[in-house]
Amino acid sequence: MHISEKIQLPYFSKNMEEVTKLLEKAEVKITFWGSRVVTVDGLDGRVSLSSLVKRSCLLVDILKKSETGLTPEIRALGIKLDQKLYHLFDDSYSILDESNFITRLIVFIREYIFGVPNHLSSGYRSITEDVLLADFLEYDSKEFVQTYCDGNMTVEELEENGDYLRTALAFNTHGAGSVNTTFSATTEQFFNRYPQLA
């Protein structure tokens, strides 16, 4: 089976555990022409690292809207996925450091001068550091307080303590914007709450 078939969103969303386990064996390579690509032992072909990150971000949105939503088990898989993507980025920078001058020059031109779409730029790395993990560990304010504060704190108290992380814009049925406060747990908070998933 081709790797791109495994990360198609319909398959990925229904078989996240299988795909995440497959990606544990993933390796990153840099082609002569400067593309950062991921291969998995046992699967045919390769896929660009940036494409894998984009699909992972879309996956979170699909899973949030699913019947079950983001269960603790899915959140734990999301953390593993995020960590693997982060390591793939690190590995790609190490490989790039050891690449020949021409390959490094082509990567620089593609990513930093022309900003070719679908190729890695420094922005994709920050997605795994900030956006993807935060999305997998995002809760509405009440759910966050119930899950991590044992209901002993109000949302207002949480915001005053500096644990408030972000506000998302939500739209009510009339189409007018309203502010929906969301919180993202840290990996440490999550595994303290669900040690069996570590």
Buried (B, 14 or more C-beta within 10 A) or exposed (E): EEBBEBBEEEBBBEEBEEBBEBBEEBBBBBEEEBBBBBBBEEBEBBBBBBBBBBBBBEBBEBBEEEEEEBEEBBBBBBBBBBBBBBBBBEBBEEBBEEBEEEBBEBBEEBBEEEEBEEBBBEEBBEBBEEBBBBBBBBBBBEBBBEBBBEEEBEBEEBBEEEBBBEEEEEEEEEEEEEEEBBBBBBBEBBBEEBEEBE
